[in-house]
């Protein structure tokens, strides 16, 4: 079985609203491993809405990491260095600071919309209690769209637009860029459809891959009070990152979702995500699998709510069970009690074995000053 590291986490969030849909906030997180090591983060963020149609969003983050002093945990990593001070990738007890930032300027209006944003994460930035999948990156992104109101029998509104992004690392090396147009429409019967296309270029493992592209089709409909459904299909060419050396493969992915509301207090949701990547030379399968997810929401009373999420991940042969109990004091204050349980099937075991679990308590309270 895999070695488990026990830890305690604390998360503090404070937010003060002002004006019309504007706020400033403070976030602090801390994770302490019982075997040694820690990850702490503090950030400030906010939204400033002005001139009715314009909004400025921002977040500034600073992180401090104290690595465990146990190199056996990273024995499968190749020797490498990062940061200006040349820290090692091994868990050898090093300590370092990192930072991140995000700014975005948006116009949201009846006909013409646009946004432009920038974000960066230093090579030493870590989010022990967050979901930041990569660092050592800077990127700028943006897009624009136009909305039309034809007032016809079938269309309530439709729009056209495009999005673009360019990324590079702290050494100034190119990492990725893409651009793509899209077309969307809102039809009668609360039905929404979106079609998009994108072309990409990416540098991965010191190899520059051109000719990456994909088509996306998405459809959603809330056709009754008791049932809503959505689905999407994506096909194109993307990098097979686990191949040695990496190659461009032909990809296909499918998404299906169905929500049922048999009674007022109960909602049952099911989603299915499947992915397949094939070698374009001999059409052999490189990577395939699916994720099946179920969600049950039950409202005991006006204030007490239970959510239970179960998920089977065929890629990792893993089962996740995540219950969450919520008690709402008022519209802006609530107490959350939940846990996460991960189970995996190992060779030599006849059934699934629990590999990790977490318990958490969250309190959100509105102070009126």
Secondary structure, DSSP 8 states (H G I E B T S, - for coil): ------EEEEEEEEEEEETTTEEEEEEEEEEEETTS-EEEEEEEEEEEEETTTEEEEEEEEEEEEE--B-GGGGTTS---EETTTTEESS-BS-EEEEEEEEEEEEE--SSEEEEEEEEEE-TT---TTS-----SEEEEEEEEEEEE----SSEEEEEEEEEEEEEE-TT--EEEEEEEEEEEEEETTTEEEEEEEEEEEEEETTEEEEEEEEEEEEEEE--SSSEEEEEEEEEEEEEETTSSS-EEEEEEEEEEEEEEEEETTEEEEEEEEEEEEEETTT--EEEEEEEEEEEEEEESSSSEEEEEEEEEETTTTEEEEEEEEEEEEETTEEEEEEEEEEEEE-TT-SSEEEEEEEEEEEEE-----
